[in-house]
Amino acid sequence: MSGASRPSLNIKNINTDFAVSDLANAHWKKAERISVDRYWSGVEAPKGRRFSVRLLWPETAVYVRFEAN
C-alpha cells in the first residue's frame, strides 16, 4: 500500500431513530456536511454534478442524506 493518505469521515452517532422522510429533524444539523466535487477518478466534477451528503448512525441503521441542485 502506498504512503498516500485516504480520505475519511466521521459519522455522527445518535441515540434515537426517526423517520427518514423527516428532513427537518434536528439531528441532521449535527451531522457533518461532506462536499463531493470530484468523480471517482479524481477529476473535478462540473458544478451541475456536485452534491453534498450527511450521515447519521443510530443503533439500527445508517442514514444518508444527499443534497444536490
N, C-alpha and C positions, 0 to 999 in steps of 0.2 A: 504494500500500500504506500502511496506517495505521502510526502510530508504536508501536502496541501490540506488546510482545514476544511471541514464540511460545514455547510450551514446547519444551524439548529434552531429550535424554537421552544418556548415554554408553553405548555397547555395549562390553563387555569383550572384547578380542581375546585368543584363546588359541592355543597352538601345536599342539594335537592335537585330533583328532576323538574322539568317544566315542559309544556307543550312546545314542540319545535316550531309551531306556527306563531309563537309569542315573540315576535321580533322586537317588541318594546320592553322585554324583560330586563330588569336592572343588571342581571348577571352579564349580559352582552357588553356592557360598558366596562366591566372589569377584565374582559378578555383582550389580550394584546392584538392589535391590528397588524397584519402581515401583508405588505405590498408585494405583489407578484408582477414584475415588469420585464421578465425575460422568458424566452422559450426554454425548453428543457436543454437545448443545445448551448445555452449561454448567450445567444444572440438577443439583443434588446428588442422587445416587442413594441410595435407601434401603439400609440395612445388608445386606439379602439380595441386593443387586445389585452389590456392590462386590467387587473382586478385586485381586490384585497380579500382577505379571509380572516375570520376569527374562530378560535377553537375553544371549547369548554369540555370539561371531563367530569361528569357526575359519576357516581358509583356504577351505574348500569350501562353507560354508552359513551360515545364521543360525539359532541355536537359540532358541526361545521357550518359556518355561515359565510356564504360568498356574497360580496358586494361588487357589482360591476355596473358600468353605464351602458 
